[in-house]
Amino acid sequence: MKLNKTYFSGLAIALMLGVSSCDKDFEKVNTNPNNPEKVSSALLLPNVIRNTTNEIAGNSWGYGNIVMQYTAKIQFTNEDRYNWGPQSSPYSSFYNALRDINNIIEISGTAKQQNYVGVAKVMRAHLFAYMSDAYGEIPYTEALQAKGELNYPKFDTQEVIYAGVLKELEEANALLGTTTEKVDGDILFNGNVTLWKKFANSLRLRILMRLSDRKDPSQAMQAILSNPTQSPIFSAATEQAVLQYLQDVPNQHPLFTTRSGSYDEVRLSIRLEDELKGLNDPRLFAYAQPTTSSAAGVLGGVTAYEGVPNGLGDEEALKYSPSGDATKGGSNFISRVGLLWACAACTTQANPLGYQGILMSYAEVQFILAEARERGFITVGTAEDYYKKGIQASVDYYKARYTVISQPTIAAKLVLDDAYFAQTKVAYTGTTQEKLAKIGTQKWIALFFSGMEAWHDWKRTGYPSIKPGPAAFIPTVPVRFMYPGSVQSLNGENYKAAIGRQGVDAISTRVWWDVK
């Protein structure tokens, strides 16, 4: 009996010691290293940049390029016929990204890492402006405050949103470069805070121009341009905001792994074809591939490139014949989009390194400056010089991209000569309205595959002329996205207040700054 008591006493002590030991390491042992509760800004930033850029690229592909008639669909033509329902992208995905951006600001603000805060503010301003351009009024001042139990944020007017966005970009410009920490995780500018400053101020120019029919941007624009040391903007194509995609998954461009059927549904629009051919514009060879029926390979003569009208019904689009000969109709007679955007399943010539996710190009900045100078908003430089630089920058960019993917025959075609700029349709001559029309048209050409930005700019300017196709569901070109269904069901009162101010939740309802 005494032996048993001793035994059990020892066992109890051992168990207690074991439990104590287990308790000591319990938290460490039971923490999943792949699901941390606290992360650094360096870990959050790359996903924010990549995911939002991919979303922008996807929206350009699926809607922007089509509504702006760069491309047209030959099958499943609902987008091309404006049969649009509520759009959850970019609304839901961007608000998810904005949570991480706010976390970066909180984490880095506490650590006094002002470069990270500045970068995050640029991204936050960019995403809010992008969403408001697409939808109109959105939650802004009360957004992303669920932790504070604000679950039903009000929608702000665009006037309030853009004022806040411009203020935040100014704040970002002032913060960037005031501390010395390296911005790790920056897959856009590789930690170069000067380029983030230039992006911030270039975005300010874009937004000020967006609002120019509501508010005179002269003072703000001139202030930016008069002090390039304090408020620099993109001054070369090497500085522009483009995400370089990589060779390997998951860093390939989002279209590279698209199944061939989806890719092949989207072809060159006859609207863009006619414009490029009418201008003898070499970007025809960059933006499209020769038709299969031409047997030209990667590069053909001008006649080897054929587009299809926008807004056809499914049956008409699938059998469309550029020549009018019914025996020469169908996909083999319509050009695919250029090799830069080709998917892996579509052609052996596809290269994941060709396409870059473009957030803002140097060419776009030059066209903004050209318009600003022509309209008298700024006094520096000449409108003609900015205009020509914008055209040249666009052509040079695509020449460089086709060089990267080892397509020298296409790259060699991407050259402008004096004759191009001397053409009546290109030469910087005529009335102010005629000059603005030329700026708008060339800007539209340059914004190929930045279709959402082209769409927003068209809503403001009306350049170039875009008309609905014959089978369109509505008689006008769409001017906004409808809110996602979840907004109406989960935040109904604030949703109703927004459309009460803005107008019915329809793709034909103009946003506040669209007064053309």
TIKOL-129481 format. One record per atom (N, C-alpha, C): residue in one letter; x negated, y, z negated. Coordinates in steps of 0.02 Angstrom, whole numbers, plus 50000, padded with zeros to 5 digits. Atoms other than C-alpha are relative to their C-alpha. Example, Ala and Ser with C-alpha at 12.3 -4.5 7.8 and 13.67 -1.06 7.14 Angstrom:
// residues 2
A499554994150000;A493854977549610;A499555006050000;S500424994150003;S493164994749643;S500395005549963;
***
This chain:
// residues 516
M499584994050000;M500005000050000;M499565006250000;K500454994450003;K498605011949954;K499655001050068;L500324999749935;L497755007550119;L500455003250052;N499534997349952;N499315011650217;N500095007549991;K499934992950014;K499495028550130;K499395003850027;T500614996849974;T497695032650171;T500005000550075;Y499975000249928;Y497945027450350;Y500465005350028;F499514995249974;F499495037750376;F499815007249984;S500244993350016;S498725052750288;S499495002350052;G500504998449950;G497265052050408;G500315001350068;L499664999249937;L498425050050556;L500355006850004;A499654993550002;A499425065250502;A499525005750009;I500504994749993;I497865075750484;I499765000550073;A500235000149931;A497275070250656;A500515003150047;L499474997249959;L498955074450731;L500045007549993;M499984992850012;M498955091550650;M499445003650035;L500574997049967;L497225094950713;L500105000150076;G499875000549929;G497755089050886;G500495005350023;V499504995049984;V499295100050886;V499705006949999;S500334993550006;S498265114650826;S499565001450060;S500444999349943;S497015111650964;S500395001350064;C499574999049942;C498415110351093;C500295007050001;D499714993250005;D499215126351031;D499505005350020;K500524995349985;K497565135151047;K499915001150075;D500114999649929;D497415131551234;D500644999650041;F499365001149966;F499275130351274;F500105004950058;E499864994949950;E499435146751369;E499534999450060;K500485000749946;K497845143951468;K500154994150045;V499865006149963;V498295126251518;V500635000650042;N499354999649967;N500075130751566;N500105006350042;T499964994249957;T499695146251670;T499814998050071;N500135001649930;N499825144051858;N499565005450031;P500454994949971;P498315152951936;P500235002650067;N499744998049935;N499255153752101;N500625004449995;N499424995950011;N500695163552025;N499885004949943;P500194995550054;P499915177551923;P500555005149985;E499534994950020;E500975189751823;E499725007050011;K500334993649988;K499715203751847;K499514999150058;V500465000249944;V498795207452008;V499695006950011;S500334993749985;S497635220852073;S500295003150063;S499794996649940;S498005233752205;S499674996950062;A500375003149945;A496695225252315;A500354993750026;L499645006049979;L497755209452318;L500695001650029;L499344998149975;L499405218352350;L499975003450068;L500024995849941;L498845229952488;L500004996450067;P500005003149933;P498445217952632;P500674997350022;N499355002649982;N500145209552626;N500495005650017;V499584994349985;V501015226452621;V499875002450071;I500184997649933;I500075232152777;I500214995050053;R499875005149949;R500225215752872;R500754998950009;N499295001749994;N502055212052833;N500415005750031;T499634994449972;T502695229452872;T499825001350072;T500204999249930;T501675230753031;T500324994750044;N499675005449963;N502345213853087;N500745001650010;E499294998349995;E504105220053051;E500105005450053;I499964994749950;I503805235653155;I499914997150070;A500125003249936;A503115225053297;A500614995950022;G499425004049984;G504605213353288;G500605004250021;N499464995549982;N505855227653292;N499895003250068;S500164997349935;S504965235153441;S500154995050055;W499895005449952;W505035218553532;W500754998650010;G499325002249996;G506825214253491;G500515005450018;Y499514994649989;Y507685231253501;Y499695006250033;G500284993749975;G506565246353531;G499814999750074;N500215000649930;N505785240353694;N500594999350047;I499425001249957;I507465234953761;I500445006250006;V499564994149997;V508495250253714;V499665005650038;M500364994949963;M507125261353787;M499814997750070;Q500045002749932;Q507125250453945;Q499284999450026;Y500655002649980;Y505315245453945;Y500084992850025;T499875007049984;T505945227653951;T500754999050006;A499305002049993;A507585219053993;A500044992549989;K499935007250013;K508275201953950;K500344996650059;I499705004049946;I508665188654079;I500424994349973;Q499595005150032;Q509545177353955;Q500175002349930;F499784997950066;F510525179753794;F499945007649993;T500094992949988;T510755198053837;T500375004649951;N499614995950046;N511735204253685;N499655006449979;E500364994050020;E510375216253628;E499995005250057;D500044995749941;D510255223253805;D500685003150017;R499324997549987;R512145225753811;R500285003849940;Y499834996250059;Y512175234553642;Y500534996549957;N499575003850045;N513135220753555;N499624998949935;W500405000050061;W512275225153392;W500444999649939;G499665000250064;G512885220353221;G499575003449946;P500414997350055;P512235225653049;P499294997350002;Q500705001849995;Q510335225453041;Q499674999949931;S500355000550064;S509425218952887;S499275001950005;S500694997949988;S507745222952966;S499995006750037;P500525000450052;P506865234152923;P500255001249928;Y499734997850064;Y508035238552777;Y499764995549943;S500155004550056;S507825223252666;S499254998849992;S500715001650003;S506025219152711;S499595006049976;F500384994150021;F505425237052686;F500115001649927;Y499904998850071;Y506245239052517;Y499624995049958;N500425004950035;N505385222952464;N499275002350000;A500694997649996;A503725230052524;A499905006149955;L500064994050041;L504065246452434;L499934998449926;R500115002050070;R504155237252269;R499264998849987;D500725001150007;D502365231552295;D499615006650005;I500334993549995;I501865249052348;I500065003949935;N499924996750065;N502595256152188;N499554996849946;N500455003450048;N501615242952091;N499285002350010;I500684997549986;I500015248652178;I499915006949969;I500044993350028;I500375266552128;I499964999849924;E500005000550072;E500725261551948;E499334997249975;I500635003250022;I499205249951931;I499415004750010;S500584995949983;S497995261752017;S500045006849965;G499944993850038;G498695277251933;G499744999349930;T500245001450068;T498375269551763;T499244999449999;A500725000949996;A496605265051817;A499645006150029;K500274993849970;K496355282551891;K499634998650065;Q500275001549934;Q495995275152062;Q500415003750052;Q499594995649960;Q496645289552164;Q500004998350074;N500005002149930;N496115282552332;N500554994950014;Y499465004849992;Y497275267852309;Y500695003449996;V499374996550006;V498665279452252;V500155003850065;G499914996349938;G498405290252406;G500214995550058;V499835004849947;V498445275252524;V500734997649992;A499335002450012;A500035268752442;A500525005450015;K499534994549985;K500875285752456;K500095001050075;V499944999649927;V500485286352642;V500464994550025;M499595005649979;M501255269152664;M500735001149979;R499314998950024;R502775273652558;R500365005250042;A499704994849959;A503095289552655;A500164997450070;H499915002849933;H502885280352820;H500624995450003;L499445004849999;L504135266652775;L500675003449989;F499374996450011;F505465278452707;F500205003950063;A499854996249939;A505335289452863;A500244995350055;Y499825004949949;Y505435274152976;Y500714997549989;M499335002450014;M506995267652889;M500535005450012;S499524994649991;S507855284552889;S500095001650074;D499944999149928;D507475286653074;D500494994950030;A499605005549973;A508345269953104;A500725000249975;Y499345000650031;Y509835270952984;Y500335006749985;G499734993750024;G510045289152932;G499905000549925;E500044999650073;E510445291252748;E499844993249970;I500195006150035;I509645278252634;I499865001849927;P500224998650069;P509285276452447;P499275002350000;Y500674997250003;Y507745286952410;Y499825002049929;T500194997550066;T507685296652247;T500174995049945;E499815005050051;E508555282552151;E499824992950021;A500185006649976;A507825268052250;A499494996649956;L500515004050031;L506825253952172;L499935001349925;Q500004998750072;Q507315257651993;Q500404994949961;A499635005350034;A508115241051945;A499714998449931;K500305001250065;K506865239051803;K500285004849947;G499684995150044;G507665254551728;G500764999350000;E499295001649999;E509365246551755;E500415004750044;L499644996249950;L509825257851901;L500094995550060;N499905005249950;N510575244552012;N500405002350060;Y499584997649946;Y511695255152121;Y499775007050021;P500294993449983;P510615269052195;P500435003850050;K499654995949952;K511415283552284;K499605000650064;F500324998649937;F511035287152466;F499855007450003;D500194993049994;D510095303252497;D500105002350072;T499964997249933;T510365314752644;T499314999950032;Q500645000049965;Q509015314752777;Q499605006449984;E500354993850018;E508605332752732;E499594999049936;V500355001450063;V508145327052556;V499434995050011;I500495005349988;I507225311552617;I499375002850034;Y500574997649963;Y506115320452742;Y499615005349962;A500364995350043;A505705334452620;A499564996249951;G500395004150046;G505135321152497;G499434996550034;V500525003549962;V504165311652629;V499425004750017;L500524995249982;L503235327152687;L499605002149938;K500354998350063;K502825331852506;K499534994449979;E500415005750020;E502165314352473;E499384999450045;L500585000249956;L501045314952626;L499505005549983;E500454994850023;E500335331452566;E499634997849937;E500315002550062;E500015323652396;E499464994850016;A500485005149981;A499155308852477;A499375003150029;N500584996549969;N498035320252580;N499565003149946;A500384996850054;A497535329452421;A499644995049955;L500285005050045;L497185313452322;L499424996150032;L500495004349966;L496175303652452;L499325003350000;G500684997550003;G494325305652425;G499815003449935;T500164996850064;T494445312652249;T499694995249950;T500345004950041;T493825296452171;T499564995750046;T500525003549962;T492455284552225;T500124992650009;E499905007249994;E493245267352214;E500094997950073;K499915002849933;K493155256652370;K500704997050005;V499325002549990;V494865252452441;V499964993150031;D500015006949977;D494725233652452;D500704997950020;G499345002349977;G496125224652543;G500305004350054;D499764995549947;D496295238552671;D499854996950068;I500105003249935;I496535228752832;I500175004650058;L499844995349947;L497075244252928;L499395004450017;F500564995549989;F495595256152907;F499364997849966;N500615002850031;N494335245052816;N499725004549945;G500214996050057;G494295256352664;G499785007150015;N500214993349980;N493945272352761;N500545005149978;V499494995550027;V494885285452657;V500095006150046;T499924994449954;T494535299152786;T500524998450054;L499515001949949;L495535289352915;L500714999749970;W499354999750033;W496955287552789;W500245007249994;K499824992950001;K496925306552769;K500255002150070;K499814998249932;K497015308252958;K500684996950018;F499355003249989;F498465295952964;F500555004049965;A499514996150038;A499385305852829;A500195006450036;N499864993549967;N499215322352922;N500284999250070;S499705001449935;S499595314853092;S500734998149992;L499305001650015;L501185307553017;L500405006349984;R499664993750015;R501605324852951;R500205003550065;L499844997049935;L501515331353130;L500584996550033;R499455003849970;R502655317353191;R500675001949967;I499384998750036;I503955320653056;I500225007350009;L499824993049988;L503885339653076;L500305000950069;M499714999749933;M504205337353262;M500684996750001;R499355003350003;R505615325253223;R500555004849975;L499524995550031;L506465338853121;L500055006850035;S500094993449971;S506065353053241;S500635003350025;D499364997049979;D507855355453301;D500435001949940;R499664998050062;R508405357453120;R499615005349961;K500434995550039;K506925366553042;K499405001950042;D500584997549963;D505585377353121;D499364997249968;P500595003150029;P503955367553099;P499375004250007;S500594996049980;S502795381653152;S499515001049943;Q500444998450056;Q502115386652983;Q499634993949975;A500305006150026;A501815368952923;A499504997050049;M500465002749950;M501025363153087;M499375004250005;Q500584995649994;Q499905378253100;Q499544999349940;A500415000850061;A499335375852920;A499574993850004;I500385006249992;I498795358052959;I499425001150048;L500514999449947;L497855362653118;L499485005449986;S500474994550014;S497035378353048;S499464998149951;N500505002050050;N496065368652916;N499844992550009;P500145007149986;P495395352452992;P499584996649947;T500395003050054;T494205349852847;T500454997549945;Q499545001850053;Q495605349552720;Q500554995350024;S499445003949974;S496955342052832;S499834997250069;P500205002749935;P496125331852970;P500554995750031;I499555004449963;I497125322753104;I499594995450045;F500365004349954;F496675308853226;F499695004250056;S500354996149949;S495365316053344;S499694995650054;A500265004649950;A494905300453445;A500394993549996;A499645006349998;A495635283853497;A499724994949949;T500315004650048;T494415274953380;T500275001049930;E499754998450067;E495315282853231;E500734998149990;Q499285000950004;Q497125278353269;Q500204994249954;A499745004950048;A498215267853153;A500254993950037;V499825006249967;V498195250653233;V499734994249959;L500215006050036;L498125233753148;L499724995050049;Q500315005049957;Q496905221953231;Q500174993149975;Y499855006950018;Y497605204553229;Y499404995550013;L500585004449999;L496425189853212;L500164993550037;Q499965006249963;Q496115173053291;Q500424994749965;D499735005650038;D496775162153151;D500665001849966;V499394999550040;V498465159353068;V499815001349927;P499384996549983;P499225168452973;P499895007050026;N500184993349981;N498335183653043;N500065001450075;Q499874998849929;Q498825181653225;Q500585004950008;H499444995549990;H500005194153301;H500654996150003;P499395003950012;P501815189353268;P500324996950061;L499715002849940;L502255185753449;L499594994150028;F500445005049971;F500795174153482;F500264993049990;T499745006650014;T501655159353403;T500744999350017;T499305000349979;T503365163453476;T500084994450051;R499895005249951;R504115149053571;R500105003150069;S500024997349933;S503995151453758;S500695002250025;G499334998149978;G505885152053785;G500185007049978;S499854993350026;S506085167253673;S499595005250035;Y500444995349967;Y504605175753752;Y500235001250072;D499824999449930;D505185172353929;D500685003150013;E499364996549992;E506905179653898;E499905007450012;V500144992849995;V506095196853896;V499535001350058;R500404998749939;R505455203654062;R499955007550012;L500084993049980;L504925219954143;L500665003050021;S499404996449980;S506345232454158;S499895003550066;I500054996449937;I506695239754329;I499935007549988;R500074992950017;R506795256754242;R499265001949993;L500714998750008;L504965255954191;L499634998650065;E500315001649936;E504475247554355;E500045006050048;D499904994549953;D505215261754457;D499595006149980;E500384994350023;E504385275054349;E499264999250015;L500715001149990;L502655267354358;L499824999850074;K500145000249929;K502735263654543;K500085006950032;G499894993349974;G503415281054578;G499435004849985;L500574995850020;L501905288654490;L499334997150021;N500635003549984;N500615276654562;N499604998949936;D500315000550066;D500245272954380;D499694993249990;P500345006550007;P498945259454347;P500224996049940;R499765003850057;R499775254754183;R500514994750019;L499595005549975;L500945244154289;L499654993349992;F500395006250003;F499555231154292;F499854997849928;A500105001650070;A499355232154103;A500644997649967;Y499375001350033;Y501185231554055;Y500374993950025;A499645005549970;A501735217454169;A499524995250034;Q500375005049961;Q501145201654255;Q500324999250069;P499705001549935;P501385197354439;P500534994549994;T499495005350001;T502925186854473;T499694993350017;T500235006849983;T502685168154481;T500054998850074;S499885001149929;S503385168254658;S499465003250043;S500524996749961;S501995179954715;S499364996050004;A500605004150002;A500665167054670;A499365004249996;A500564995350003;A499515181754632;A499524998649943;G500435001150058;G498805175254468;G500075005549949;V499964995050053;V498355188154335;V500065007150027;L499974993249971;L498275202954455;L500214999550073;G499764999949932;G499225206554613;G500055007050027;G499854993549973;G499665220754728;G500635002849970;V499424996750031;V501025233054680;V500644996250012;T499385003649983;T502375222854768;T500084993549962;A499955006350038;A501975207754659;A500335001049932;Y499714998450064;Y502765216554509;Y500735002150010;E499284998849991;E504665216254497;E500355000049933;G499614999750061;G505855221354360;G500724997950010;V499305001849999;V507655217354316;V500395005649965;P499614994750032;P509045229754272;P500184998349928;N499765000950068;N509525232154091;N500754999449998;G499295000350014;G511225227754024;G500424995950047;L499615004749960;L511735213754141;L500314994749956;G499745005850034;G512845199554086;G499534994150007;D500455005750001;D512015182854051;D499924996850069;E500035003549936;E512455174954218;E499665004350053;E500294995549951;E512005190254322;E499255001049989;A500714998950016;A510355192854231;A499584994050019;L500395006149989;L509805174754249;L499894998650074;K500075001449928;K510065174354437;K499815006350039;Y500154993749966;Y509545192354476;Y499454999150052;S500485000249946;S508615194254640;S499775007150017;P500244993349982;P507515209754667;P500105001650074;S499944998949928;S507635207554855;S500735000150024;G499305000649979;G509515204754857;G500154993450033;D499915006649970;D509245187454932;D500154995149944;A499795004550053;A510205175254823;A499564993949993;T500455005850003;T508985161354866;T499335001849968;K500624997750031;K507575171854791;K500165003849935;G499824997150064;G508325175354621;G499804995549943;G500175003950060;G507935169754445;G499335002149972;S500584998050040;S506485170454324;S499355000150039;N500625000149961;N505135166154452;N499885006350040;F500054994049958;F505495182354542;F499995006549958;I500014994350046;I505425193754387;I499364999849959;S500634999750036;S503825199554302;S500084999249925;R500075000250073;R503395194454125;R499635006349976;V500404994450027;V502665207654009;V499264998050002;G500725001049989;G500775209654015;G499684994949954;L500365005350035;L499505197053954;L499815001949929;L500164998150068;L499095207253799;L500504997349949;W499475002050046;W500745201753725;W500234992750011;A499805006849982;A500815183953794;A499964995349940;C500005004950054;C501225169553678;C499584993950020;A500445005849987;A500145153953661;A500334994650041;A499645005249964;A501495142653730;A500185002150071;C499794997349936;C501755153753883;C499484999450054;T500535000049950;T500075153953969;T499334998549967;T500675001450025;T498295147953947;T499595006549996;Q500354993650001;Q497785166253974;Q500145004049936;A499834996350061;A498565171553807;A499415000249953;N500554999050046;N497355178553680;N500265003849939;P499724996750059;P497825182853500;P499665006549982;L500374994050018;L496525196653493;L500195006250041;G499844994549955;G497285207353630;G500475005249970;Y499494995550025;Y498825214753550;Y499825002649930;Q500084996950065;Q498655226953405;Q500675002849977;G499404996950027;G500055232353290;G499895007549994;I500114992849996;I500195250853328;I500485003649953;L499604995850044;L500805262153187;L500015007150025;M500034993349970;M500225278353267;M499375000550042;S500564999749954;S499115280953417;S499735007150007;Y500304993649984;Y497935294953462;Y500385003350058;A499614997349944;A498915296953625;A500645003449975;E499394997050027;E500515300253526;E499855006849969;V500184993750033;V499655313753424;V499895005550053;Q500124995149947;Q499085322453585;Q500655002350032;F499364998049971;F500845322353656;F500405004449951;I499684995750050;I501525329553492;I499715007150004;L500334993549996;L500235343653505;L500195003650064;A499804996949937;A500675346553688;A500695003149995;E499334997450008;E502505348653647;E500015006049952;A500024994550049;A502125359353494;A499725006450031;R500304994049968;R501025371053598;R500485002950052;E499544997649949;E502275372053740;E500605003649969;R499424996950033;R503685376453620;R499815005749954;G500234994450040;G502625389253529;G499964998849926;F500065001550071;F502515380153363;F499285000949975;I500704999350018;I500605380853364;I499665004750050;T500364995249957;T499335393053437;T499314997550020;V500675002649984;V497785382053451;V500044995450060;G500035004449942;G497275373253611;G500485002150054;T499534998949946;T498255372353773;T500444993950008;A499535005649991;A499785361753808;A499764995350054;E500235004249944;E499045355653972;E499434995549978;D500575004050023;D497445349853889;D500234994249956;Y499735005250043;Y498385340253754;Y500374994750041;Y499615004549957;Y499535332753886;Y499554995350039;K500465004249961;K498105326553995;K499624995249956;K500355004450047;K497175319653845;K500454994249978;G499535005250019;G498735309953795;G500054994650054;I499975004849945;I498875301853967;I499364996050005;Q500655003349994;Q497025297953976;Q499884995149943;A500115004350058;A496985290853800;A500414993650006;S499595005949991;S498405279053841;S499694995150049;V500315004349950;V497565272253998;V499354997049975;D500645002550027;D495875270853913;D500114994649948;Y499865005050052;Y496645261253769;Y500124993250031;Y499845006549970;Y497345247753882;Y499424997250040;K500605002449967;K495755246953982;K499554996349950;A500415003050052;A494825243253820;A500304993449975;R499695006250024;R496105230153764;R499924994350049;Y500085005449951;Y496005220453927;Y499274997950006;T500715001950004;T494115220953913;T499884995249942;V500075004350059;V494255213153740;V500224992950015;I499755006849986;I495265198353807;I499714997150064;S500375002649942;S494055195853953;S500434999550063;Q499624999449938;Q495195201454094;Q499725006050039;P500344994349968;P493965212354192;P500365002650062;T499664997649939;T495015213054352;T500575004749982;I499464995650022;I496475220754257;I499705006449971;A500334994150029;A495325232354158;A499755004850053;A500284995949946;A494535238554320;A500545004350033;K499454996449970;K496255244254381;K500225006149958;L499764995050046;L496535255254229;L499555006149999;V500404994049990;V495725271054293;V500445005450030;L499644994449971;L496455288254328;L499525004450040;D500404995349961;D495815300154462;D500365006750004;D499714993349994;D496155318254504;D500674999850037;A499395000549961;A497495312954627;A500604998349956;Y499455001750045;Y498535305654486;Y500275006349966;F499794994050036;F498575322054389;F500255005550047;A499784994949951;A498885332054550;A500704998750027;Q499335001649976;Q500525323254589;Q500525004849972;T499474995450022;T502075334254579;T500334997849936;K499655002650058;K502855322954449;K499554999849938;V500475000450056;V501285323354340;V499685006849986;A500354993650008;A500465340354369;A500365004549950;Y499704995950052;Y500735352154223;Y500205006850027;T499734994049968;T501735364954320;T500755000249991;G499284999350003;G503505371654323;G500235004149941;T499714996550056;T504675379154196;T499834996549935;T500125003250065;T504535375754011;T500394993549994;Q499615006250003;Q505945362954024;Q499714994650044;E500315004949956;E505095354454170;E499364997249969;K500615002250033;K503465353754073;K500174995449941;L499795004350056;L504355346653919;L500254993350025;A499785006349971;A505155333554031;A499414995650019;K500605003749982;K503435328454095;K499654997349937;I500305002350063;I502745327553917;I500404994149973;G499575005350026;G504245317053862;G499954993650039;T500045006049958;T504115305154009;T499334996549990;Q500665003050010;Q502245302453989;Q499934997149929;K500025002750068;K502455300153802;K500384993449997;W499625006249996;W503785286953837;W499584994450031;I500425005149968;I502605277753955;I499454997749952;A500555001650045;A501205278453826;A500234996049939;L499755003350059;L502325271853686;L500264993050015;F499825006949984;F502595255153774;F499804995449942;F500085004650056;F502785241753640;F499945003549933;S499854996350061;S503005255353511;S500725002450007;G499324998349978;G504825254753560;G500435003649950;M499604996650050;M505575260353396;M499825007449997;E500204992949999;E504555276453395;E500245003450064;A499764997249938;A504985279153578;A500755001449996;W499274999250007;W506835276853535;W500165006249958;H499874994350043;H506785289453393;H499835006550036;D500194993949964;D505875301953504;D500505001650055;W499494999049948;W507125299453645;W500645003049970;K499404997350032;K508555302853524;K499945007649990;R500124992950012;R507775319753489;R499955004050065;T500154996249940;T507235324753665;T500454998650060;G499635002049941;G508295315153789;G499574998050058;Y500475001949948;Y506725310953890;Y499714993149986;P499724999049934;P506695300753995;P500754998450001;S499305001749994;S508455298054060;S500104992549992;I499845007050013;I509145281553993;I500754999250005;K499295001249991;K510835274754046;K500174992849983;P499805006950014;P511795259453983;P500084995950063;G499915004549944;G511845244354096;G500744998650014;P499315001049979;P513415238554187;P500434995849954;A499625004350044;A513925225554057;A499955002249927;A500084997550068;A513595236453903;A500675000049963;F499405000250042;F514835234753758;F500255006949983;I499814993250012;I514835253553730;I499745004450056;P500204996049942;P514685267753858;P499415004649988;T500574995850016;T513235276453771;T499434995949971;V500595003350028;V511475271653719;V500035000549924;P499994999750074;P511395266953532;P499515005249973;V500424994850031;V510675280253417;V499834998449928;R500205002050068;R510515270953251;R500164992749991;F499815006650023;F510595254253163;F500585000449951;M499495000750052;M512095248853061;M499684997249937;Y500265002450064;Y511775245752876;Y500124992449994;P499885007150012;P511565227452823;P500654998949961;G499395001650035;G513145218952761;G499935000049924;S500125000350072;S512355216852589;S500075006949968;V499944993250027;V512345235852566;V500735001649985;Q499294998750010;Q514215237052587;Q500284995949943;S499725004550052;S514565222152472;S499715001349931;L500344999250064;L513305226252335;L499975007249975;N500054993050019;N513265245252335;N500545004050037;G499454997649959;G514975249052408;G500175007449990;E499804993150012;E515365265752324;E499505004950031;N500514995549972;N513715273852374;N499974999450076;Y499965001149928;Y513855266252547;Y500565004350030;K499434996149975;K515575274252570;K499865007549997;A500174992950006;A514915291052509;A499535002150057;A500484998549946;A513495290152637;A500355000750067;I499674999649934;I514595286352787;I500535005550001;G499564994350003;G515815299552726;G499665006450021;R500394994149979;R514445312452752;R499734999150071;Q500365001149938;Q513555304552899;Q500454998550059;G499565002449947;G514995297152997;G500064992549998;V499865007150000;V515655279853033;V499364995950010;D500595004349996;D514395265753014;D500024996350066;A499995002749933;A514195262753200;A499355001950035;I500634998749964;I512735262253323;I500055006250043;S499914994049961;S513465277353412;S500025006449958;T499984994250045;T513435288953259;T499305003049993;R500654996850002;R512005301453267;R499775001249929;V500304998150064;V510825304153122;V499945007749997;W499994992850013;W510625321553048;W499575004150046;W500464995949960;W509125327453148;W500124999450074;D499865001149929;D509815321153315;D500565004850021;V499514994849982;V510665336853381;V499975001750075;K500074998449928;K510225335853567;K500685000050035;
***
